[in-house]
Amino acid sequence: MEPKLVRYLRIQLHTKGNVRLSYPRLNDYSYPDDRACYFSCDDGEFNQIYEGARRTLRLSTLDIFMDCPQRERGGWLCDSYFMSQAAWMMFGDLGVEKDFLENFLLTETRWKGFFPEVYPGSKKDPQDPGIINWSFWLAAELYGYFQRSGDREFIIRYKGRIEKFIEDLLSLRGESGLIETTETIFVDWSLSNRAFAAEPINIPNNCLVVYILKCMAKLYGRKDWQAAAEEMQAVIETLDAVPGLEGGGGDAAKVTEENGQLRLVRTDCPTEGGQALELWSGFHRNDRDYVKKFLYTMDPCPEYRSDPNIGKANNFIGMMLRYDILADMGFIERLARELKNVYLEELRIGSGIFFENVNAFSGAHGFNGMVGTYLTERILGLGQPNESKKTVMIQPCPMNLRWARGKAECSDGSVYFKWSADQEEHTLHMTLSLPEGWRPEVQLPFSLAGWEVTLNGKERREYVTY
């Protein structure tokens, strides 16, 4: 393959003659970013991380979302779930995502109704499905695409293809009531993927199935899919825990027989990646002890000592799921700390782009573009424009910052947002500009309770949420 990502240029001269070197040139074959969208604040480290995320995404985006430009330039599902959101926030572009999704939705059935794991891709055995839960992530992305785009015509056009996929997915339910399969599944590039942690019945991916069934039920109005999701959720929530194992049990479960009765029991190998996927899918959110242990004893910079009996997570996708959970549950200061811990080090030892594995030394992997989206959405507080509702979520989190600003694009124009904060006077002054017909949905963190908060010069105390 021709090199598509370079860090150094080495010139070797084998001559006794005179040589004159002019400036070397390198063709730039990457996404044409006009920087219409941006993020900036008074913390230079956040700005560096944002630019690293932007470069990583740009290098991995052309006509499809590539896994990486330096090794495999195929478009992998799951990576694209994160890259699509980043492309919308950083480039204001939905075209690549729509084409990317359509490439998969147009494929004919290879193994049941599942989708290929990568585009373009081929297998020696045409019936080899590859990583089957990448199809779960396609469904999750399709749901998100509709929120971003409001493109109902596209959703309806591929209704039959999705129905075939869901029908064949549910056919994999076994005697446990959950998805049971011997095909390849993926949780996280760590012990989470090893057989002793993931088999025979993988609970984190069953949690993901519950999530996508609910999403697809909303998207297509299918009450039977919602019912199936609720049935599976009930099975998972009533799983027997492993005696003596804190947290209830491992990532996998098995069917046992006791007194003539079949019983589903978790195995004894939990991992950070598996717990992240379960939490991400909506499970355990009301279990304070479970959440506190996830928050404070996991990730590369835990506040308290890690449990040696829980396998560590890697950057893809366990830690990215973790960042999503922290953002969704409002733990923004912790999210900021962890992003700095991981990505400032990657900038220090690398070439200004972000890696697939937390222990790597180089390489650009596009899913890391999502890091820039977290900064825009959760620190500046400018949410992804929602084309289906014509709304933008505003959730600023100043922490110890003095100012932040940024811009996003939508079908009707530009969305501009900035704020200035005075930590001593406890004031936050916000300025928001929206296209005609759009409206903001403002939610402020508890940390701003009691502050004077204004939006476009008008004070609105009801914005503060408790």
SEGUDREN-610559 format. One record per residue: x, y, z of N, C-alpha, C in turn; residue in one letter. Coordinates in pm, whole numbers, plus 50000, padded with zeros to 5 digits. Each point is the difference from the previous one (the first is absolute). Layout:
N
XYZXYZXYZa
...
REM end
This chain:
466
500844988050000499165012050000500885012450000m
499545010249933500695012950008499845005550141e
501045006750050499865006150133498975011249997p
499074999750096498965010250005500115008650125k
500954997150085500195008250118501494999950031l
500625011550005501445000750024500295009050119v
501124997350064500455008350112501355006549969r
500874992549933501325005149967500264998249851y
500885008149946500504998349864501514998650010l
500504988549957501454997650004500544999949858r
501025007849976500605000949868501414994050006i
500264989949918501314993549994500675003649868q
501225005150007500745004149881501194990749980l
500114994249882501124991049967500705005649876h
500765010450018500685006349886501165008450050t
500995001649915501125008850032499825013649932k
498955001249922499765012549929499345010550087g
499685011249942499315010850070498494997749996n
499395002250113498554997950010499375012550058v
498935004449941499235011250053498594995150034r
499635001150125498684995650045499065011950007l
498884999049932498975010250012499014995650107s
498985007750023499024996450102499234987549956y
499924989750087499214988249963498525003250000p
499254992749923498565002049992499284987150032r
498875001250064499204988450036498565002749959l
499444991249922498595001549963499114997650122n
499095009250026499074999050111498704994249948d
499764987250031498794993349954499144997250122y
499245010050041499194998650121498755008749988s
499154999150100498725007049997500225015149986y
499285006749911500195014449979499345008450109p
500675001050112499445007050116500165015149984d
498895007349993500065014749988499925006850135d
499974992150108500005005050138498825009350028r
498884997349934498795007750029499524997350143a
500264988050050499674996350138501275000550083c
499895003950126501215000750082499645000150148y
501034998350082499925001150146501275006850048f
499855008650100501175006550060499645004450141s
500994999950089499785004650136501315005550055c
500025004550126501215006050054500964989750060d
499694987149984500894989250045500724994449876d
501305002949990500764995849884500064985049982g
499944992450110500064985449988498744994649934e
498845005350037498774995949932500075003449851f
500545011649967500115003949860500904990549923n
501114995750061500894990449936499294986749975q
499254995550099499284987349986498975001149888i
499305011349995499005001849895500654999449862y
501135006849982500665000049870500524986149965e
500474992450100500434986349974498854991349956g
498845001650064498814992449960499575003749859a
500075012749969499595004849866500924994449892r
501315000450025500954994449903499774985149981r
499774992950110499784985649993498764996849917t
498935007350023498764997849926500195003449852l
500655011049973500195004449861500814989749921r
501054994650061500834990149932499254986949975l
498964997550080499284987349990498675001349927s
499745011749940498735002449932500245003749855t
499434992249909500005003649858498584997749949l
499834990349910498644996749956499324990850100d
500784994150092499474991950110500765003750126i
499544995150113500765001250124500964988350008f
501295002749992501004989350002500404996750142m
500314987450021500554995850128501255008250030d
500915000749904501235007750015500625001849862c
500745010749978500595002349868501324992849979p
500644995550109501354994749985500054984949988q
498894993050032500074985450003498894993749918r
498765002250038498874994149928499005011049969e
499825002749873499185011349961498584995749964r
499524989850072498624995849985499125007550099g
498704999649973499055006750088499374990150096g
500425000550124499514990550100498825005750076w
498994991650017498925003450090500545000850143l
499295006550086500375003150138500925012150004c
501154999749930500805012349986499105011349949d
499194996649902499185010249933498935005850092s
499604992650104499025005350094500525012950063y
501285000150035500625011750062500435010249896f
500544995349888500505009149897498885008449939m
498824994049986498885007249938499585011950085s
499994998350132499655011250087501065010949993q
501274995749995501095009649994499975007749869a
499704993249888499945006749870498895010549997a
498904997150067498895009550005500395012550081w
500724997950111500375011350085501215007749948m
500964992949940501255006549959499985004849855m
499264992949914499975003649859498635005049953f
498974998050083498655003649959499524991749884g
500454987449994499744991449884499264987350038d
498924997249929499274987450015500124991349875l
500585005649894500064992749874500824987450005g
501165000550065500844988250010499284989150080v
499355003950109499294990150082498874993649920e
499245007949929498884994449924500504990049895k
501055003749927500574990849901500554987550066d
500655002250115500594988850073498924990050041f
498935004950062498914991250042499374993049881l
499815007349892499354994249882500834988749941e
501335001250005500844989149951499674986850069n
499725000750130499674987950075498554995849979f
499105009749999498584996849988499654994249864l
500825002549900499784994449866500564986049984l
500764995150097500604986849986498954989250008t
500264989249925499124988450008500384991650121e
499094991450039500234991650116501184990749977t
500934999750096501144990749994499844989050106r
499765004250123499724990550107498775005250071w
498914992549983498715004650049499755014049946k
499435008950079499735013549952501055010050044g
501144994950048501025008950054500755007249889f
500725010550040500745008249906501484996350002f
500725003249893501464998050005500605008350113p
501144995850048500645007550109500735012449949e
500404999749871500805010849944499655001749853v
500125012449951499765002949860501195007749944y
500554996449882499674987549930500704988350069p
499454988349988500594988550065499574987149933g
500794989650015499664986949944500594989350090s
499454988349989500464988650079500204988049907k
500954991650034500164987549925498714991950004k
499394999850117498704993650016498945010849995d
499195000749895499005010749988498964999850111p
499904988950072499054999250111500615003950134q
501295003550000500655004150124499515014050036d
499305001650112499435013150034500995009650062p
501204995150038500945008850067499525003450140g
500215012350042499585004450134498525003649994i
499154991550055498565001949976499425011850077i
500595003450116499385011150075500365013649942n
500835000549895500165012649927498685003849934w
499184990149968498665003049947499135006950105s
500224996850128499265006850106500335015049998f
501285002849978500445014049999499495007349877w
499784992849890499385006549884498605004950037l
499244991650070498655004050041500065012050093a
500965000050093500145011450092500335012849923a
500884998849900500365011749920498835004849915e
499234990749945498855003749918499015008350081l
499784996150125499115007550088500555014050024y
501315000950026500615013050021499985008549874g
500184993449885499975007449873498665007049980y
498924993250035498695006449984499865012250091f
500534999150123499935011650090500795011649942q
501164996949944500835010749944499395005949873r
499444991449915499615004349865498525002749983s
499154993050074498565000849977499594993849867g
500864991549944499804994349866499094987750009d
498705002250013499044988950013499944991849872r
500145006249885499934992649874501094989349994e
501205003350046501104990450001499684988450094f
499455003150116499664989850100498964990349943i
498975005349936498934991649945500514991749882i
500905005749921500504993049881500614986550038r
500644999150114500694987650037499294992650114y
498725002650013499234993350105500044984849985k
499834995249879499994985649977501324993450036g
501105006949971501334994550031500204999250151r
499545010150071500124999950147499094989450060i
498804998549945499094989750050500614986249986e
500664997449887500664987149980501094997950104k
500795010550024501074999050100499444997150139f
498985007550043499454998150134499364986250013i
499314995649895499374986850002501054989150022e
501105000849927501044989850013500805001550129d
500125012350048500655002150129499214993250111l
498695002050001499164994050104499934984849988l
500294994849881500014985349983501164993650076s
500965008350045501154994950074499714998750149l
498805003850043499664998350141499884985250034r
500674996250108500004986050039499094997450118g
500244988950068499154996150112500105010050116e
501085007750003500165010050105499115012249978s
499515001749875499255011949965500885011049944g
501334997650002500965009749950500634995349869l
500775008749937500704996449877501114990350035i
499984988549936501034989850021500594996449865e
501305001649987500664997449873501454996350022t
500554992149907501424996750003500785008649901t
499315009249931500705008749905500805010650075e
500895006649927500915009750061499265012450049t
500255003750123499475012550055501185008150055i
499755012650024501055009050046499455008450114f
500815001550105499645009050109501005011550007v
501304996450007501045010150019501344993249969d
500975007749947501324994249972500734997450131w
499574989850073500584996850130499554985950037s
500114996650126499554986850045498514998049975l
499285010749977498554999149974499694991049882s
500944999249905499764992049880500454985550014n
500674996750108500484986350018498844990850037r
500104987549957498904990650017499594998550147a
500985000150091499664997850141499195011750057f
500065011749934499215011450047498715001649921a
500014996249872498895003349910499004988749978a
500354987750030499144988649963499544992550125e
498884992549988499274996649877498945010149958p
499395007250095499005010149965500535013650043i
500235008949905500605012850032498945010050046n
500075003950126498995008950057500145014449950i
501215005849993500095013849950499375001849862p
500224990649909499425001449868498514997049999n
499514992250092498554998550014499385013050050n
500735007150086499535013250043499935009549881c
501004999249912500005008249880498824996549909l
499664987249990498854995849920498725006150056v
499855000050132498835006250062499915014649959v
501145006850003500035014349964499565002049855y
500564992349907499665002449859498584995749967i
499494989850068498614996049977499065011450039l
500295006650110499185011450042500115011449899k
501225002349950500205010749901499254997049871c
500134987749951499344996449875498494999650016m
499524996450121498565000150026499465014249990a
500745009850051499595014049988500055004749856k
501064995949930500225004849864498934994949904l
499564987550019499074993749906498644996650061y
499785004250125498694997750061499664985450020g
501014991950040499794985550017499864996550148r
498774997650044499764996450139500564986350034k
500074991049900500544986750026501495000650031d
500725009249936501425001650031500185005950140w
499145009250037500055005750135499714989150103q
499054991449971499674989150093501174990450015a
500674996849889501174991150005501105006250084a
500205013249984501025007050079499694999150148a
498735001950036499614999650141500164985950057e
499704989949919500194986250046501474997250029e
500885004049908501434997850019500535008050117m
499525012250014500445008450111499644993650133q
498804994350008499574993550124500904988150034a
500404992549898500904988650024501335004950055v
500575010449937501315005150041499955005750141i
498945007350030499925006650131499754990250114e
499554988049967499754990050105501034988949999t
501145002549932501054989849996500504997050140l
500244987350026500574996150129501455004650005d
500365006450110501385004550018500904988550042a
501305002049982500974990050046500255002450149v
499774990350086500195002050144501425004650030p
500105010550081501305004950043500715009149902g
499445002049881500655008549901499325013750001l
500755010250045499455013450010499585005149862e
498835006049994499505005049872499074990349932g
499894987850053499014990749949500514989149910g
501085002549925500494989549912500715005449879g
500354990649911500825003549885499215004249878g
500735001349888499395004549876499134989549934d
500254987550031499284989149934499044993150098a
499154991549943499094992150082499854986349936a
499564990450079499784986549950498734994350060k
499414990749928498784993450047500384987650079v
499534999050123500254988350083498684993650040t
500084987850046498804992950045500124997150148e
498965003650072500004998050144498634995150043e
499964988150058498734994050043499004999049885n
500544996649882499154998449883499565013049935g
500495011350052499635013049946501215006449932q
499775006349883501075007249933500165013750064l
501275003950019500305012850065501155006749926r
499875013149978501055007549932500845007150105l
501314997549998500915005350102501175006949932v
500385011650052501205006749949501254992150034r
501005000849911501304993950030500815009750085t
501284996950024500755007550102501135008649945d
499865005149875501075008349943499455013449951c
499915010050087499535013249957501145008149939p
499665009149909500995008949940499455014249995t
500905009649995499595014049991499255002549869e
500494994149890499345001849871498584994650001g
499824988250062498674994150008499065008350084g
500485004950114499155008150086499665013349933q
500965005349922499735012449926498884998049899a
500034988649927498984997549899498634998050064l
499974993650116498714998150069499445013550046e
500845008250061499565013350043499595008649882l
500804999649893499715008049881498624996349945w
499664987250007498734995249945498825003050090s
500255006350114498905004250087499804991750125g
500854990150024499864991450117500795005550118f
499574996650121500695003250126500045014950032h
499345008549925500125014450021499495004350138r
499064992450057499445003550131500674992650116n
501024992249968500754992750103501195008650043d
499865007250111501025009750041501364993550022r
500024988550064501284993450028500694995849869d
499214994849907500544995849871500615012049927y
499255011049997500465012049929501235005950068v
500005000750133501145005750071501264991949978k
499874986849998501174991749975500515002249857k
499075001249906500385002649861500705013549989f
499485010050069500555013549991501395001150060l
500204994650119501175003550080501094989450008y
499744987849951501054989850008500414994749864t
499495006049893500334995249866500625011249917m
500414996949880500665008749902501485001350034d
500825006249914501455000750025500415008950118p
499115008850047500375008650114498934999450107c
499804988250062498934998650099500285008150126p
498935004550064500145007650124500384990950115e
499514987649996500344990050100500604987949931y
500624991550077500714988449944499054991049921r
500494995449887499204991349915499874986150062s
498894993549968499784986250041500804991049906d
500984992350050500814991649912499224988749935p
498784997550047499194989349944499135004649884n
500115012849963499225005449889500975003849888i
499824994049881500895002549888499945014549954g
501155006149972500065014049958499435001949860k
499545012249973499455003349869501075006249912a
499764999749870500895006349903499295012249940n
500745007349918499445012149940498814996849911n
500114989249922498924996049911499424986750049f
498724999750037499135011550011499605002750144i
500634992550092499595000950139500125013950058g
501165006649976500195013450056499145010349929m
499784998149868499125009349929498564998750052m
499574987950029498684998150062499965006750136l
501104998950073500085006450132499815015049987r
500675006249904499865014549981498545003449969y
499354991949919498595002249967499134999550125d
500304990350087499224998550123500215012150091i
501265004150017500295011650084499285012449948l
500035001749867499325011649939498504999250022a
499434988249978498544998550008499495001350142d
500804995650098499565000450139500425012950071m
500685009049927500305013150056501285001050080g
500894990149991501275000650073501055006849912f
499815012849975500795007049900501425002950049i
500165003750125501355002750051500844987349998e
499394988850030500754987449993500334996749855r
499065002349910500254997849858501185008549954l
500025012750039501105008949959501334995050052a
500024995350123501254994850058500504987949923r
499104990949966500424987849931500435002749857e
499335009249932500425003449864501415005750000l
500315008450096501355005550009501014989150032k
499654991050090500924989550040500404991349882n
499064996649914500284991049888500585007549880v
499345010949960500325005949870501165009950003y
500285006450112501205008350006501254991449988l
499964988250058501144990849988500174995249857e
498894997449931500094995849860500585011249914e
499645012450031500585011349927501495001350029l
500394997150124501415001450038500894989849929r
499554987749991500854989549943499734997549851i
498905005449947499624997149863500265011549905g
499245000249892500205010049896498795009149984s
499275001850110498875009149996498684993649966g
499944986750002498784992549971499814989550107i
498804994050005499644991350111499924985449958f
500264991050096500274985949973498814990950030f
500124987649954498974990050025500114994350141e
501224997850046500224993650130500655009850097n
499614999050125500505009550099501494998450022v
500574988449968501434997850019500795001249870n
499385005049893500695001449871500895012450000a
500845001149898500905011449987499735008349875f
499184994849911499705007649878498774994249934s
499565006949893498884995249922498785008850016g
499265002149892498785008150004498794990949989a
499115000750094498764992349994498825009450016h
499134999949899498985010249985499015001250113g
499724989150074498995000850106500385010650103f
501315003150011500455010150096499545014149965n
499485001949878499425012949969498905003850097g
499384990050061498925002450095500475008450119m
501304999550029500545007650114499745015049980v
500175004949877499715014049973498545003350019g
499134990349971498565002050019499675001250149t
500684992250086499755001350144500365014050048y
501105005549950500415013450042498965010449957l
499524998649877499015009649950498674998550072t
499554987550016498684997650058499955001950150e
501054995650071499894998850145500775010650078r
500975006449939500715010750070499525013549949i
500115002549870499345011749944498504999050022l
499434988249973498584997950021499145001949877g
500634999949881499255001249875499724986049947l
498754995550011499644986549961499904998149850g
499884987549958499844996949859498665005349950q
499995007749892498735004549944499104988149965p
498765000550048499054989149978499055004349888n
500254994849880499225004149884498554995050007e
499774989050070498644994550006499095008850085s
500555006950101499215008550088500315014849983k
501065003349925500465013849984500365005950137k
500754992450077500415004550133501504998250018t
500545007650096501404998650040500045000050153v
500624989850057500144999250145501165009050044m
499765008350101501025008850055500274995650144i
501224995150026500374994750132501425004350037q
500265012650025501365004350031500484994850135p
501304997050008500594995850128501335007550015c
499965012050059501205008450004501174994350080p
499714991850103501064995350090500815012050047m
501325000449970500815011550040500395008549879n
499264998649891500305007649879499395014050007l
500615009249924499495013749995499115002349879r
500284993149889499195001849880500144987849908w
499024998549914500044989749895499075004549888a
500304995849879499165003449887500114989249894r
499004999649913500034990149893498855002049903g
500074992549891498975001349896499734986349939k
498754997749966499584987949930499175004249879a
499794990549910499225002649880498774991049998e
498935004949938498814991849977499455003449863c
498914993849961499475001849865499535014349975s
499665007250107499455013549985501015011050028d
501254996450028501005010350026500944996150112g
500515010150070501004997950104499415001650140s
500584992650094499655001350141501265004950072v
499925011750059501165005750069499675001450148y
500964995750085499785000650145501305003750070f
499915008850097501165003350082499525003850139k
500904999350095499695004750135501275005250067w
499785008450099501085004650088499564997650142s
500944995450084499684996550138500915007550096a
499465004350110500765006150108499824991350123d
501064992850037499914990350109499825006750135q
500455012650015499875007050128498635006550014e
499535005949891498705006550004498854990349975e
500344987649958498994989849971499025004849893h
500565004349889499165004349887500394992449875t
499014996949919500224993549871499155007449897l
500645006049904499305007449897500154992649867h
498884995649945499994991949878499455008049883m
500574997449884499505005849875499754988649902t
498794999749945499624989249909499335005849876l
500434995349885499395004149873499554987549926s
498704999449968499424988449933499355004249869l
499934990949901499255003149878498515001750031p
499315006649915498565002050018499284986650004e
499084998650095499244987750013500604990050098g
501205002750047500664991250097499815005550140w
500064991050100499845004450138501004992550090r
500435006450108500934993450092499274992250109p
500634989550048499564992850119501145001550102e
499795008250101501085003750091499914992050130v
501114993550035500114992950127501355003750061q
499985004650123501245003750067500304990050111l
501284997750028500384990450104499715005550139p
499954991150096499745003850139501065009650051f
501224999149947501105008550046499735014849975s
499035003249912499675014049971498805004950081l
499514991750091498885004450085500425012250081a
499175010349997500315012250072500785010249919g
500464996149881500725009549915499015009349928w
500505011549962499255008749910500294995349858e
498984994949933500174994449866499145007949902v
500625004849894499245007249898500224993649864t
498995000949917500074995549862499585011649911l
500945004449917499775011749913499505012050080n
500615001750118499705011650083498834998650093g
499264988949994498824998250084500264989250104k
499695003250126500224990450107498854990150005e
500364987150011498974989550004500374989950109r
499515001950120500364991350109499454985849982r
498924998749924499424986649984500874990749920e
501095005349939500904991449927500744990250092y
500215004150127500794991850090499224987450035v
500634988549986499354987350032500604994350128t
499174993950083500454994750129499824985050004y
REM end
